[in-house]
Amino acid sequence: QANVKVDAKKRVTAGLLGIFLGGFGVHNFYLGFHVKAIIQILLSVFCCGVGSIWGFIEGILILAKKINVDATGASLQ
């Protein structure tokens, strides 16, 4: 039996949120990185979508297991 926290975040959910809604920082809100998410929103609005590119790349990194933890340090499932 694996010792997994009940409230552990799903890697696939976070990755897909990053790919499809990364410009709105949804994946970072999901993972608990609220300040980072707000910065992504501001970059998307004021810098012609730069936050969207950043979110897309982070989504890929999450799915590729390069980003492995949420804001509390818990491993992604």
C-alpha positions as CSV (number, residue, x, y, z in Angstrom):
1,Q,0.0,0.0,0.0
2,A,1.2,3.4,-0.9
3,N,1.0,6.1,1.8
4,V,-0.8,8.8,-0.2
5,K,-2.4,11.9,1.2
6,V,-6.2,12.1,0.6
7,D,-6.0,15.7,-0.6
8,A,-3.0,15.1,-2.9
9,K,-3.3,17.0,-6.2
10,K,-3.6,15.2,-9.5
11,R,-0.7,15.6,-11.9
12,V,-2.8,15.2,-15.0
13,T,-5.4,17.7,-13.8
14,A,-2.7,20.3,-13.0
15,G,-0.9,19.7,-16.4
16,L,-4.1,20.0,-18.5
17,L,-5.2,23.1,-16.6
18,G,-1.7,24.6,-17.4
19,I,-1.9,23.7,-21.1
20,F,-5.5,24.9,-21.7
21,L,-6.0,27.7,-19.0
22,G,-2.4,28.6,-18.1
23,G,-2.8,32.2,-19.1
24,F,-5.4,32.6,-16.3
25,G,-3.0,30.8,-13.8
26,V,-5.7,28.2,-13.1
27,H,-3.1,25.4,-12.6
28,N,-1.2,27.5,-10.1
29,F,-4.4,28.3,-8.2
30,Y,-5.1,24.5,-8.2
31,L,-1.6,23.8,-6.8
32,G,-1.8,26.6,-4.2
33,F,0.7,29.1,-5.8
34,H,-1.7,32.1,-5.6
35,V,0.8,34.9,-6.1
36,K,2.3,33.2,-9.1
37,A,-1.1,32.7,-10.6
38,I,-2.0,36.4,-10.2
39,I,1.3,37.3,-11.9
40,Q,0.4,35.0,-14.8
41,I,-3.0,36.7,-15.2
42,L,-1.4,40.2,-15.2
43,L,1.2,39.1,-17.7
44,S,-1.5,37.7,-20.0
45,V,-3.6,40.8,-19.8
46,F,-0.8,43.5,-20.0
47,C,1.9,41.8,-22.0
48,C,0.0,40.3,-25.0
49,G,-0.4,36.8,-23.7
50,V,3.1,36.1,-22.2
51,G,1.4,34.5,-19.2
52,S,-0.3,32.0,-21.6
53,I,3.0,30.8,-23.0
54,W,4.4,30.5,-19.5
55,G,1.3,28.5,-18.4
56,F,1.5,26.2,-21.5
57,I,5.2,25.4,-20.7
58,E,4.4,24.8,-17.1
59,G,1.6,22.4,-18.0
60,I,4.0,20.4,-20.2
61,L,6.6,20.4,-17.4
62,I,4.0,19.1,-14.9
63,L,3.0,16.3,-17.2
64,A,6.7,15.5,-17.9
65,K,7.2,15.2,-14.1
66,K,9.7,18.1,-13.9
67,I,7.4,19.9,-11.5
68,N,6.6,17.4,-8.8
69,V,5.1,19.2,-5.8
70,D,2.3,21.6,-4.9
71,A,2.6,24.8,-2.7
72,T,2.6,22.7,0.5
73,G,5.4,20.5,-0.7
74,A,3.1,17.5,-1.2
75,S,4.0,15.2,-4.1
76,L,1.6,15.2,-7.1
77,Q,-0.2,12.0,-7.8
